Amino acid sequence: MRRVVIIGGGLAGLSCAVRLAGAGRRVTVLEATKRGGGRTRSYPDSSFGRALDNGQHLMMGCYRETLAFLRTLGTTAGVRFQQNLAIQMVKPGGRRVKLSCPALPAPMHLVTGLLTMRGIGVLHKASALRAGLVLSGEVRRPDDNETCDAWLTRMGQTPAIRNAFWEPLIWAVLNDDPLVCSAAMFMAVLERAFMGTRDDSRLGVPCVPLSELYVEAASDYVRARGGELRFGEAARAITSARGRAGEVVLKSGETIAADAVVTAVPPRALLDLLPDPLADDPVFQDVRRLKTSPIVNLWCEVDRSPLGGAEMIGLVSSPLHWLFDRSVIERASPRDPVLLNCTISGARGCVEDTPAALRQLLLSELERYFPQRPVTIRRFRVIKEKRATISHAAGTYQWRPDIRSPLLGLYLAGDWVRTGLPATIESAVQSGHQVAAAILEDATR
Ligand SMILES: Cc1cc2nc3c(=O)[nH]c(=O)nc-3n(C[C@H](O)[C@H](O)[C@H](O)COP(=O)(O)OP(=O)(O)OC[C@H]3O[C@@H](n4cnc5c(N)ncnc54)[C@H](O)[C@@H]3O)c2cc1C
């Protein structure tokens, strides 16, 4: 039995641990925080009297690695998927734009959905359709140096269809401004979501707290197979001996010998762990160049929901991107308080704002978009994730490292490594599974 030490108990580390423990490996997960889960976690919040997620997370039907992970954990029922892709947006004043894809094979479901979109003029639908028709060619020639904005211009997309469809999608999946982010990363998402089966494009919303969905179930799974999860125990350094990763040194001073070491931490944390000469390797010099992009989540308890029964709705041309009615998502009793989430992606413009300013912004945008349904906020909490994901600025994919590092026995996992995907749950879990497969493969050599 060989010991694998995994540093980081987010989804990348946990999915790797689950795969390895399932294959009979001895696994130790070191996680700096008391609860784990990383950027996909829940907090008990005393003023709301319930758990709140660090941010509303969505999945898509094309999240194949994540779905496999959830099946292994037995928690698939914790995510509710749409029957077919449907997206509702609202314009200032309350008019809705609705995309509703019918039960046709892909990509005809999207083509028909775009053609029959409600709340948007025929010229704009025609421009979206044109892009839809050439999409299969576009996804085969992704250009990481082209921005999404340049791609939309090249596709001749009108301002109205950009505002009501493309841009909200880009902010949501790439967590950055279409003006800077990479068209190739967007193509990677479009290919997986729209070029496979119809089910791939369905949205899935967790209806239980994120820690219950992922962290607790994964921890139980690993422990039941003899693995160890050490929460609240940060790694300080990785040593190398005879050209291989050797020991992991904890902040407490303890050292753990390992046959293989997996880092499943964000870029900065990885750089701090590396033995000296390795940090100068060109692979890690590139890692140093990666920047991050924030997400701000506003949680509030309100007297009534402005969404009119919808689970989620996007705001066209607003600094606030999406609203989620958690009471509808969780099928809460009408006697329970109404819980809303507002998600602001690529939130550079407001991440330094005070809670009072953000509350005021939310109130004024609710008034602007839902003038018929005035809302009173009873409880309010802001959760800022300043380094929510790496920035997918055009031209930066080349800096993301491979899962096999230049040091033998050291493997890199995390949503930001070279998975071919933007930094998402799926990218994190895919990286964890790929690292597990590489360790098992390398052990047979
Ligand atoms: C607010 C928000 C909303 C999001 N929404 C979506 C969404 O809707 N859909 C989607 O697909 N993705 C979404 N994401 C992205 C998704 O959450 C991440 O891609 C994913 O959680 C990353 O997992 P990870 O394991 O790679 O990294 P992390 O979750 O960052 O895990 C790294 C772990 O390493 C630990 N660590 C760091 N240093 C050390 C050390 N020295 N020793 C031990 N442990 C250490 C950290 O404490 C952390 O637990 C969102 C992210 C945020 C922040």
The ligand as a Tripos MOL2 file, in Angstrom:
@<TRIPOS>MOLECULE
LIG
   53    58     1     0     0
SMALL
NO_CHARGES

@<TRIPOS>ATOM
      1 C1        -18.9520   32.3070   -5.1690 C.3       1 LIG1
      2 C2        -18.5840   31.2580   -6.1640 C.ar      1 LIG1
      3 C3        -19.5430   30.7980   -7.0580 C.ar      1 LIG1
      4 C4        -19.2120   29.8310   -7.9890 C.ar      1 LIG1
      5 N1        -20.1770   29.3630   -8.8370 N.ar      1 LIG1
      6 C5        -19.8970   28.3050   -9.6450 C.ar      1 LIG1
      7 C6        -20.9200   27.7200  -10.4320 C.ar      1 LIG1
      8 O1        -22.0810   28.1600  -10.4270 O.2       1 LIG1
      9 N2        -20.6140   26.6550  -11.2010 N.ar      1 LIG1
     10 C7        -19.3350   26.1310  -11.2370 C.ar      1 LIG1
     11 O2        -19.1240   25.1420  -11.9450 O.2       1 LIG1
     12 N3        -18.3360   26.6780  -10.5000 N.ar      1 LIG1
     13 C8        -18.5820   27.7370   -9.7050 C.ar      1 LIG1
     14 N4        -17.5870   28.2650   -8.9230 N.ar      1 LIG1
     15 C9        -16.2220   27.7200   -9.0300 C.3       1 LIG1
     16 C10       -16.0320   26.4780   -8.1190 C.3       1 LIG1
     17 O3        -16.4650   26.7530   -6.8200 O.3       1 LIG1
     18 C11       -14.5520   26.1470   -8.0980 C.3       1 LIG1
     19 O4        -14.1400   25.9280   -9.4190 O.3       1 LIG1
     20 C12       -14.2020   24.9080   -7.2750 C.3       1 LIG1
     21 O5        -14.8270   24.8970   -6.0360 O.3       1 LIG1
     22 C13       -12.6810   24.8550   -7.0910 C.3       1 LIG1
     23 O6        -12.3130   23.7120   -6.3640 O.3       1 LIG1
     24 P1        -10.7790   23.3930   -6.0730 P.3       1 LIG1
     25 O7        -10.7520   22.1480   -5.2760 O.co2     1 LIG1
     26 O8        -10.0250   23.4330   -7.3470 O.co2     1 LIG1
     27 O9        -10.2030   24.6130   -5.2210 O.3       1 LIG1
     28 P2        -10.6340   25.1650   -3.7530 P.3       1 LIG1
     29 O10       -12.0930   25.0010   -3.5900 O.co2     1 LIG1
     30 O11       -10.0800   26.5220   -3.6420 O.co2     1 LIG1
     31 O12        -9.9090   24.1970   -2.7460 O.3       1 LIG1
     32 C14        -8.6030   24.3920   -2.3130 C.3       1 LIG1
     33 C15        -8.5060   23.9810   -0.8490 C.3       1 LIG1
     34 O13        -7.1390   23.9920   -0.4520 O.3       1 LIG1
     35 C16        -7.0690   24.4570    0.8720 C.3       1 LIG1
     36 N5         -5.6920   24.9150    1.0940 N.ar      1 LIG1
     37 C17        -5.0670   26.0050    0.5770 C.ar      1 LIG1
     38 N6         -3.7880   26.0520    1.0020 N.ar      1 LIG1
     39 C18        -3.5960   24.9560    1.7830 C.ar      1 LIG1
     40 C19        -2.4730   24.4410    2.5060 C.ar      1 LIG1
     41 N7         -1.2890   25.0750    2.5240 N.pl3     1 LIG1
     42 N8         -2.6400   23.3000    3.2060 N.ar      1 LIG1
     43 C20        -3.8200   22.6430    3.2240 C.ar      1 LIG1
     44 N9         -4.9030   23.1080    2.5680 N.ar      1 LIG1
     45 C21        -4.7910   24.2240    1.8480 C.ar      1 LIG1
     46 C22        -8.1070   25.5460    0.9440 C.3       1 LIG1
     47 O14        -8.4950   25.8220    2.2670 O.3       1 LIG1
     48 C23        -9.2360   24.9370    0.1010 C.3       1 LIG1
     49 O15       -10.1380   24.1930    0.9070 O.3       1 LIG1
     50 C24       -17.8800   29.2960   -8.0240 C.ar      1 LIG1
     51 C25       -16.9170   29.7720   -7.1400 C.ar      1 LIG1
     52 C26       -17.2500   30.7440   -6.2150 C.ar      1 LIG1
     53 C27       -16.2090   31.2330   -5.2620 C.3       1 LIG1
@<TRIPOS>BOND
     1     1     2 1
     2     2     3 ar
     3     2    52 ar
     4     3     4 ar
     5     4     5 ar
     6     4    50 ar
     7     5     6 ar
     8     6     7 ar
     9     6    13 1
    10     7     8 2
    11     7     9 ar
    12     9    10 ar
    13    10    11 2
    14    10    12 ar
    15    12    13 ar
    16    13    14 ar
    17    14    15 1
    18    14    50 ar
    19    15    16 1
    20    16    17 1
    21    16    18 1
    22    18    19 1
    23    18    20 1
    24    20    21 1
    25    20    22 1
    26    22    23 1
    27    23    24 1
    28    24    25 2
    29    24    26 1
    30    24    27 1
    31    27    28 1
    32    28    29 2
    33    28    30 1
    34    28    31 1
    35    31    32 1
    36    32    33 1
    37    33    34 1
    38    33    48 1
    39    34    35 1
    40    35    36 1
    41    35    46 1
    42    36    37 ar
    43    36    45 ar
    44    37    38 ar
    45    38    39 ar
    46    39    40 ar
    47    39    45 ar
    48    40    41 1
    49    40    42 ar
    50    42    43 ar
    51    43    44 ar
    52    44    45 ar
    53    46    47 1
    54    46    48 1
    55    48    49 1
    56    50    51 ar
    57    51    52 ar
    58    52    53 1
@<TRIPOS>SUBSTRUCTURE
     1 LIG1         1 GROUP 0 **** ****
